[in-house]
Amino acid sequence: MKNTFGSAIGITLFGESHGEAIGVVIDGLAPGREIDREEISRMLTLRRPSGSISTARVEGDEYRIISGAMAGYTTGAPLTVIIPNENVSSKDYSKIKDTPRPSHADYAAHCKYHGYEDYRGGGHFSGRITAPLVVAGAILTSALAKKGVHIGTHISALHGICDRGFQNICEDIAMLRKKSFPTLSDDAEAKMREEILYARGQGDSVGGVLESAIIGLPAGVGEPWFDSVESVISHLLFSVGGVKGVEFGDGFGLAELYGSEANDPFCIEDGRIKTKTNRAGGINGGITNGMPVTVRCAVKPTPSIYKEQNTVNLADMTEESLLIDGRHDPAIIHRARVVIDAVLAIAVADLLTVRYGTDYLSEKSESKREKR
Ligand SMILES: Cc1cc2nc3c(=O)[nH]c(=O)nc-3n(C[C@H](O)[C@H](O)[C@H](O)COP(=O)(O)O)c2cc1C
């Protein structure tokens, strides 16, 4: 099982939903970067379930940094974060061992790991593993903010209910940072919450579309071909369980247009080269063009639902009906938002570090050695 991502900054995830602990190792972090505990706490809180629109499994997410930091700053050595699992009820999942949940990872994991996989609570495939991913993302989000790079995500659609699009992206991102249910319009939030509760009442679940914007990225970041900005970002977005589609800028909509409608004409504003529209989502030829990077991802409905479903019994090789118990989110999209923010921060930090070097995200422009 290879669980490492990144060219200049490597992220390795470990742990299982009902194991002793989950965590992340971040390698390639610049030394002298202050660990922003407030940002970690803010982002973990947004990921944590709360209220009737989320799972009843609530974890404290008491994390410990056990290597790579000293006196509140990164040392430059691999930084390891551990989050113990506390609120675990494995008995709920005994059924999954032989009767895989439709559209979850149970059967695919069984085929890959020959029955040795930890199936409890989705094991290594559980949404729970996104908690350490969020810690890694929070450390990098704070580092990026110091460089003027800001990231925000909102639920642009949920089961047919639409939010307004980004307008003043800078102000919208600042507003979204504070919202536990990430919509730009209050009306959309009320309707979406109602829809999630309706699905929950039916023993069902709903999905939706998340729209993200990254501002402050300089032009010229990214590589042509294989490590294009789109490739790196979508690699990370598709790593998040439940993400099934990704598009940049106007994405699939561009396919419907004439070139004259799809192109973003260049202009000069305040002495800076910009484009009048941003249908390409801030990326040309795999490389940033200085406009906001915009990306949308489709999040499917939570696979674990409380309706009867067809499955198979792997031990008996018979077809069976399945009624899932355990604790599950009727929608994951509002919690997945901060996971998406986190992976975008990881992607951008990696791209910037490749472009400008390993000290780019360091807080101190002068190293201790240079001062001596
Ligand atoms: C934050 C978060 C929470 C999740 N919670 C659940 C859950 O409670 N129940 C569930 O069946 N799936 C949950 N998922 C989705 C599964 O992790 C995902 O569907 C599964 O790993 C299969 O991957 P795939 O949907 O990408 O094929 C969650 C995902 C995220 C990102």
PDBQT file of the ligand as one rigid body, heavy atoms in Angstrom, charges set to zero:
ROOT
HETATM    1  C1  LIG A 401     -15.059  13.749   5.469  1.00  0.00    +0.000 C 
HETATM    2  C2  LIG A 401     -15.595  12.466   4.886  1.00  0.00    +0.000 A 
HETATM    3  C3  LIG A 401     -16.493  11.698   5.643  1.00  0.00    +0.000 A 
HETATM    4  C4  LIG A 401     -17.017  10.520   5.120  1.00  0.00    +0.000 A 
HETATM    5  N1  LIG A 401     -17.919   9.789   5.890  1.00  0.00    +0.000 NA
HETATM    6  C5  LIG A 401     -18.462   8.674   5.372  1.00  0.00    +0.000 A 
HETATM    7  C6  LIG A 401     -19.413   7.903   6.141  1.00  0.00    +0.000 A 
HETATM    8  O1  LIG A 401     -19.785   8.266   7.268  1.00  0.00    +0.000 OA
HETATM    9  N2  LIG A 401     -19.917   6.771   5.580  1.00  0.00    +0.000 N 
HETATM   10  C7  LIG A 401     -19.553   6.370   4.325  1.00  0.00    +0.000 A 
HETATM   11  O2  LIG A 401     -20.053   5.358   3.852  1.00  0.00    +0.000 OA
HETATM   12  N3  LIG A 401     -18.683   7.068   3.582  1.00  0.00    +0.000 NA
HETATM   13  C8  LIG A 401     -18.113   8.205   4.071  1.00  0.00    +0.000 A 
HETATM   14  N4  LIG A 401     -17.226   8.914   3.305  1.00  0.00    +0.000 N 
HETATM   15  C9  LIG A 401     -16.996   8.501   1.914  1.00  0.00    +0.000 C 
HETATM   16  C10 LIG A 401     -16.090   7.322   1.785  1.00  0.00    +0.000 C 
HETATM   17  O3  LIG A 401     -14.866   7.579   2.437  1.00  0.00    +0.000 OA
HETATM   18  C11 LIG A 401     -15.836   6.980   0.303  1.00  0.00    +0.000 C 
HETATM   19  O4  LIG A 401     -17.028   6.963  -0.409  1.00  0.00    +0.000 OA
HETATM   20  C12 LIG A 401     -15.163   5.629   0.209  1.00  0.00    +0.000 C 
HETATM   21  O5  LIG A 401     -13.851   5.734   0.689  1.00  0.00    +0.000 OA
HETATM   22  C13 LIG A 401     -15.134   5.071  -1.211  1.00  0.00    +0.000 C 
HETATM   23  O6  LIG A 401     -14.379   5.906  -2.046  1.00  0.00    +0.000 OA
HETATM   24  P1  LIG A 401     -14.995   6.467  -3.409  1.00  0.00    +0.000 P 
HETATM   25  O7  LIG A 401     -16.346   6.974  -3.047  1.00  0.00    +0.000 OA
HETATM   26  O8  LIG A 401     -14.050   7.574  -3.807  1.00  0.00    +0.000 OA
HETATM   27  O9  LIG A 401     -15.043   5.345  -4.384  1.00  0.00    +0.000 OA
HETATM   28  C14 LIG A 401     -16.653  10.084   3.820  1.00  0.00    +0.000 A 
HETATM   29  C15 LIG A 401     -15.733  10.847   3.071  1.00  0.00    +0.000 A 
HETATM   30  C16 LIG A 401     -15.226  12.027   3.591  1.00  0.00    +0.000 A 
HETATM   31  C17 LIG A 401     -14.275  12.833   2.743  1.00  0.00    +0.000 C 
ENDROOT
TORSDOF 0
